[in-house]
Amino acid sequence: MSEIKYYHHKESFALESGARLEGLTIAYHTYGTLNAERDNVVWVCHALTANSDVTDWWPHTVEQGCFLDPGKWFVVCANILGSHYGTTGPLSENPATGEPYYGDFPKITIRDMVNAHRLLAGELSIDRIHALVGSSVGGFQATEWIAGEPQRFGKLILIATDAKASPWAIAVDETQRMAIFADPTYGERRPDAGMAGMAAARAIGLLTYRGPEGYNLSQQNPEGHEGEHRACTYQRYQGEKLCRRYNAYSYVTILDAFDTHDIGRGRGGVSAALGRIACPTMVIGLSTDIIFTPAEMKVLAAAIPGAVYHEITSPFGHDGFLVEHGQLNDILTPFIN
């Protein structure tokens, strides 16, 4: 087991918006041992509401014989800026007031998250990274990072993601924000503000994470069942489950950052930025993903020089990358090795 660690950056941290954070804490986990040559680093970028403990949310990947084998690799995952799991975010203390930021937390971007990753890599004296891995919003971070530092990475793995937030994905985010903003408690300066809205937002988001096949497979009522539909109780359960571990201010902050994602900003466009990726790249799509469809993933792979595309067959939509660890390991273990 790996314990959470913290890096406290005491200097001012500039955001892409021009705002500054006076001091920055980054929570992170590491697995395995950094070798003498310091060339066995695999950096994992996590998704929307995940944390820096990869073993917590990505089962059967950080294990012997799997693609994140801690006996072979020094695996690093940093909690993203604005999140709820130890890195500076809306519930952190604002040095200017001595109270939590809540809704005063400044707007951040995916690029800001990556700049925080770069700070941590510097603190850990990691220059060269053998492989960069990102799925979903983690893939946003990975594409942004490699676009800014293409020579730093030996290999790139992108799973169910894109180089720019699509209008469809942004619309899903806006619908979730509308649910949160409809909660009259959102905006109150307390950590449990907006919880009913966030529960509804999570239920909306889950529809796109799983899709119709996943729901129809897993949420059918038994034959002859009378009473409340299993699909209804599942939606409420998932909303309540997020409320037990997250907060609405961080959720809105990360949704807003999601929508800023565009690796072509200031780099001559997405195609130009992707065209500068020089390392071996694996792009993986999911057969039933309706957020980042297989067609979109094939377009992403085609835009990266020499990239190889694989597709995982799963009825669980976008969340298939969390479930289909057997297929993932079969594809990625030989690639990363």
C-alpha positions as CSV (number, residue, x, y, z in Angstrom):
1,M,0.0,0.0,0.0
2,S,1.2,3.5,-0.8
3,E,0.4,6.4,1.6
4,I,-0.6,9.9,0.5
5,K,2.2,12.4,0.3
6,Y,2.1,16.2,0.1
7,Y,4.3,18.8,-1.6
8,H,3.9,22.3,-0.3
9,H,5.0,24.9,-2.9
10,K,5.4,28.0,-0.8
11,E,5.9,30.4,-3.7
12,S,3.1,32.1,-5.7
13,F,1.6,29.9,-8.4
14,A,0.4,31.8,-11.5
15,L,-2.7,30.6,-13.3
16,E,-3.5,30.9,-17.0
17,S,-6.2,33.4,-16.2
18,G,-3.7,35.8,-14.7
19,A,-4.8,35.1,-11.1
20,R,-2.4,33.7,-8.6
21,L,-2.5,31.2,-5.7
22,E,-0.3,32.2,-2.8
23,G,1.1,28.9,-2.0
24,L,0.1,25.5,-3.4
25,T,-0.3,22.0,-1.9
26,I,-0.2,19.0,-4.1
27,A,-1.3,15.6,-2.9
28,Y,0.2,12.6,-4.6
29,H,0.9,8.9,-4.4
30,T,3.9,6.8,-5.6
31,Y,4.2,3.1,-6.1
32,G,7.4,1.1,-6.6
33,T,11.0,2.3,-6.5
34,L,12.7,5.0,-8.6
35,N,15.8,3.3,-10.1
36,A,19.3,4.7,-10.0
37,E,19.0,5.9,-13.6
38,R,15.7,7.6,-12.7
39,D,14.3,6.4,-16.0
40,N,11.5,4.0,-14.9
41,V,8.9,6.6,-14.2
42,V,5.3,6.1,-15.3
43,W,3.1,9.1,-14.6
44,V,-0.7,8.5,-14.4
45,C,-3.1,11.4,-14.7
46,H,-6.5,10.7,-13.0
47,A,-10.0,11.4,-14.1
48,L,-12.8,13.8,-13.0
49,T,-13.5,13.0,-9.3
50,A,-10.8,10.4,-8.8
51,N,-7.9,10.9,-6.4
52,S,-4.1,10.3,-6.5
53,D,-4.4,6.7,-5.2
54,V,-4.5,4.7,-8.4
55,T,-5.2,1.5,-6.6
56,D,-8.4,3.0,-5.2
57,W,-10.1,3.7,-8.5
58,W,-8.3,1.6,-11.1
59,P,-8.3,-2.0,-9.9
60,H,-5.9,-4.6,-11.1
61,T,-3.5,-2.2,-12.8
62,V,-0.9,-1.4,-10.1
63,E,-0.1,-5.1,-9.5
64,Q,2.7,-7.5,-10.4
65,G,2.4,-8.5,-14.1
66,C,0.0,-5.6,-14.9
67,F,0.9,-2.6,-17.0
68,L,1.6,-0.4,-13.9
69,D,3.7,-3.2,-12.2
70,P,5.3,-1.5,-9.1
71,G,8.0,-4.1,-9.2
72,K,9.2,-2.6,-12.5
73,W,8.0,1.0,-12.6
74,F,8.0,4.0,-10.3
75,V,4.4,5.0,-10.7
76,V,3.4,8.6,-9.8
77,C,-0.1,10.1,-9.7
78,A,-0.9,13.6,-8.5
79,N,-4.3,14.8,-7.3
80,I,-5.4,17.6,-9.7
81,L,-5.6,21.3,-8.8
82,G,-9.1,22.2,-7.6
83,S,-10.0,18.7,-6.5
84,H,-11.2,17.5,-3.1
85,Y,-8.4,15.1,-2.2
86,G,-5.6,17.1,-0.8
87,T,-4.4,19.4,-3.6
88,T,-5.3,23.1,-3.2
89,G,-9.0,23.6,-4.1
90,P,-12.2,25.5,-3.1
91,L,-12.2,24.1,0.5
92,S,-8.6,25.0,1.1
93,E,-7.8,28.1,3.2
94,N,-7.5,31.3,1.3
95,P,-4.4,33.0,2.8
96,A,-6.0,36.4,2.2
97,T,-9.0,35.7,4.5
98,G,-8.0,32.8,6.7
99,E,-11.2,31.0,5.6
100,P,-12.0,28.4,2.8
101,Y,-12.2,29.8,-0.7
102,Y,-15.6,28.2,-1.5
103,G,-17.0,30.1,-4.5
104,D,-14.1,32.5,-4.5
105,F,-11.6,29.9,-5.8
106,P,-10.2,31.2,-9.0
107,K,-11.0,29.7,-12.4
108,I,-8.5,27.1,-13.5
109,T,-7.7,25.3,-16.7
110,I,-6.3,21.9,-17.7
111,R,-3.1,23.7,-18.4
112,D,-2.9,25.0,-14.8
113,M,-3.3,21.4,-13.6
114,V,-0.4,20.3,-15.8
115,N,1.8,23.2,-14.6
116,A,1.2,21.9,-11.1
117,H,2.2,18.4,-12.2
118,R,5.4,19.9,-13.6
119,L,6.1,21.5,-10.3
120,L,5.8,18.2,-8.5
121,A,8.0,16.4,-11.1
122,G,10.7,19.0,-10.4
123,E,10.4,18.5,-6.7
124,L,10.8,14.8,-7.2
125,S,13.8,15.4,-9.5
126,I,12.1,13.6,-12.3
127,D,13.3,14.9,-15.7
128,R,12.5,12.0,-18.1
129,I,9.2,10.1,-17.9
130,H,9.2,6.7,-19.5
131,A,5.4,6.7,-20.1
132,L,2.6,9.2,-19.6
133,V,-0.9,7.6,-19.0
134,G,-4.2,9.5,-19.1
135,S,-7.8,8.3,-19.3
136,S,-10.8,10.6,-19.7
137,V,-10.0,14.0,-18.0
138,G,-6.6,12.4,-17.2
139,G,-6.1,12.2,-21.0
140,F,-6.8,15.9,-21.2
141,Q,-3.9,16.4,-18.8
142,A,-1.7,14.0,-20.7
143,T,-2.3,15.6,-24.1
144,E,-1.8,19.1,-22.7
145,W,1.4,18.1,-21.0
146,I,3.0,16.3,-23.9
147,A,2.0,19.2,-26.2
148,G,4.0,21.5,-24.0
149,E,6.9,19.3,-23.4
150,P,7.0,16.7,-26.3
151,Q,10.6,15.6,-25.6
152,R,10.1,14.8,-21.9
153,F,8.2,11.5,-22.5
154,G,9.2,8.1,-23.9
155,K,5.7,6.8,-24.5
156,L,2.2,8.1,-24.4
157,I,-1.0,6.2,-23.6
158,L,-4.4,7.9,-24.1
159,I,-7.6,6.1,-23.1
160,A,-11.1,7.5,-23.9
161,T,-10.2,11.1,-24.2
162,D,-9.4,13.9,-26.7
163,A,-7.2,16.8,-27.5
164,K,-10.0,19.4,-27.1
165,A,-13.3,19.4,-25.2
166,S,-16.1,18.7,-27.7
167,P,-19.4,20.7,-27.8
168,W,-21.2,17.5,-26.8
169,A,-19.0,17.0,-23.7
170,I,-19.3,20.7,-22.8
171,A,-23.1,20.4,-23.1
172,V,-23.1,17.5,-20.6
173,D,-21.0,19.6,-18.2
174,E,-23.3,22.6,-18.5
175,T,-26.4,20.4,-17.8
176,Q,-24.7,19.2,-14.6
177,R,-23.8,22.7,-13.6
178,M,-27.5,23.8,-14.2
179,A,-28.5,21.0,-11.8
180,I,-26.1,22.3,-9.1
181,F,-27.0,26.0,-9.6
182,A,-30.7,25.1,-9.2
183,D,-29.9,24.0,-5.7
184,P,-30.6,27.2,-3.6
185,T,-27.9,26.3,-1.1
186,Y,-25.2,26.5,-3.7
187,G,-23.1,29.6,-3.0
188,E,-23.5,29.4,0.8
189,R,-20.1,29.4,2.5
190,R,-20.2,25.9,3.9
191,P,-18.7,22.7,2.7
192,D,-22.1,20.9,2.2
193,A,-23.6,23.6,0.1
194,G,-25.2,22.5,-3.2
195,M,-25.3,18.8,-2.2
196,A,-28.7,18.1,-3.6
197,G,-27.7,19.7,-6.9
198,M,-24.5,17.8,-7.1
199,A,-26.4,14.5,-6.5
200,A,-28.6,15.3,-9.5
201,A,-25.6,16.4,-11.5
202,R,-23.8,13.1,-10.8
203,A,-26.9,11.2,-11.9
204,I,-27.0,13.1,-15.2
205,G,-23.3,12.5,-15.7
206,L,-23.6,8.8,-15.0
207,L,-26.0,8.4,-17.9
208,T,-23.2,9.4,-20.3
209,Y,-20.5,7.4,-18.4
210,R,-22.4,4.1,-18.7
211,G,-24.8,4.6,-21.7
212,P,-27.8,2.5,-22.6
213,E,-26.1,-0.9,-22.9
214,G,-24.5,-0.7,-19.5
215,Y,-27.8,0.3,-17.8
216,N,-29.9,-2.3,-19.6
217,L,-27.4,-5.0,-18.7
218,S,-27.0,-4.1,-15.0
219,Q,-30.2,-2.3,-13.9
220,Q,-33.0,-4.5,-15.1
221,N,-35.7,-5.4,-12.5
222,P,-36.0,-9.1,-11.8
223,E,-38.8,-10.9,-13.6
224,G,-42.1,-10.3,-11.8
225,H,-40.6,-7.5,-9.7
226,E,-43.1,-4.9,-8.4
227,G,-42.3,-1.6,-6.8
228,E,-39.6,0.9,-7.4
229,H,-37.3,0.5,-10.5
230,R,-33.8,-0.6,-9.8
231,A,-32.6,2.1,-12.3
232,C,-34.2,4.8,-10.1
233,T,-32.6,3.7,-6.9
234,Y,-29.3,3.3,-8.6
235,Q,-29.4,6.9,-9.8
236,R,-30.1,8.2,-6.3
237,Y,-27.5,5.9,-4.8
238,Q,-24.8,7.2,-7.1
239,G,-25.7,10.8,-6.4
240,E,-25.6,10.2,-2.6
241,K,-22.4,8.3,-2.9
242,L,-20.6,11.3,-4.5
243,C,-22.0,13.6,-1.9
244,R,-20.3,11.5,0.8
245,R,-16.9,12.0,-0.7
246,Y,-16.9,15.2,-2.7
247,N,-18.1,18.8,-2.6
248,A,-20.1,20.9,-5.1
249,Y,-17.5,23.7,-5.3
250,S,-14.8,21.3,-6.5
251,Y,-17.2,19.6,-8.8
252,V,-18.0,22.9,-10.6
253,T,-14.4,23.9,-10.6
254,I,-13.3,20.7,-12.4
255,L,-16.2,20.9,-14.8
256,D,-15.3,24.4,-15.7
257,A,-11.6,23.4,-16.2
258,F,-12.8,20.5,-18.4
259,D,-14.4,22.9,-20.8
260,T,-11.2,24.9,-21.3
261,H,-9.3,22.0,-22.7
262,D,-7.7,22.8,-26.0
263,I,-4.1,21.8,-26.6
264,G,-4.0,23.9,-29.7
265,R,-4.6,27.2,-27.8
266,G,-1.5,29.3,-28.4
267,R,0.2,26.5,-30.3
268,G,-1.2,26.9,-33.8
269,G,-4.2,24.7,-33.4
270,V,-4.9,21.1,-32.3
271,S,-3.4,19.5,-35.4
272,A,-0.1,21.3,-35.1
273,A,0.1,20.5,-31.4
274,L,-0.6,16.8,-32.0
275,G,1.8,16.7,-34.9
276,R,4.7,17.5,-32.6
277,I,4.3,14.3,-30.6
278,A,7.3,12.3,-31.4
279,C,7.1,9.3,-29.0
280,P,5.4,5.9,-29.5
281,T,1.7,6.4,-28.7
282,M,-1.2,4.1,-28.0
283,V,-4.7,5.4,-28.3
284,I,-7.5,3.2,-26.8
285,G,-11.2,3.7,-27.5
286,L,-14.2,1.9,-25.9
287,S,-16.8,0.3,-28.2
288,T,-19.9,1.8,-26.4
289,D,-18.4,5.1,-25.2
290,I,-20.8,8.0,-26.0
291,I,-18.6,10.7,-24.5
292,F,-15.5,10.0,-26.5
293,T,-16.8,7.8,-29.3
294,P,-14.6,5.2,-31.1
295,A,-14.9,7.4,-34.2
296,E,-13.5,10.3,-32.4
297,M,-10.7,8.2,-30.8
298,K,-9.7,7.0,-34.3
299,V,-9.5,10.6,-35.5
300,L,-7.2,11.4,-32.5
301,A,-5.0,8.5,-33.2
302,A,-4.7,9.4,-36.9
303,A,-3.6,12.9,-35.9
304,I,-0.6,11.7,-33.8
305,P,2.4,10.6,-35.9
306,G,2.8,6.8,-35.8
307,A,0.1,6.3,-33.1
308,V,-1.5,2.9,-32.8
309,Y,-5.3,2.5,-32.1
310,H,-6.9,-0.3,-30.1
311,E,-10.5,-0.7,-29.1
312,I,-11.8,-2.4,-26.0
313,T,-15.1,-4.2,-26.3
314,S,-17.3,-3.4,-23.3
315,P,-21.0,-2.8,-22.6
316,F,-20.2,-0.3,-19.9
317,G,-19.6,2.7,-22.1
318,H,-17.0,5.3,-21.0
319,D,-16.6,3.6,-17.6
320,G,-15.3,0.5,-19.4
321,F,-11.8,1.8,-18.9
322,L,-12.3,1.2,-15.1
323,V,-13.9,-2.2,-15.6
324,E,-12.1,-4.0,-18.4
325,H,-8.7,-4.2,-16.7
326,G,-8.0,-7.6,-18.3
327,Q,-8.3,-6.2,-21.9
328,L,-6.3,-3.1,-20.8
329,N,-3.5,-5.1,-19.4
330,D,-3.3,-7.3,-22.4
331,I,-2.9,-4.3,-24.7
332,L,-0.7,-2.1,-22.5
333,T,1.7,-4.4,-20.7
334,P,3.7,-5.3,-23.9
335,F,3.5,-1.7,-25.1
336,I,4.7,-0.1,-21.9
337,N,7.5,-2.7,-21.5
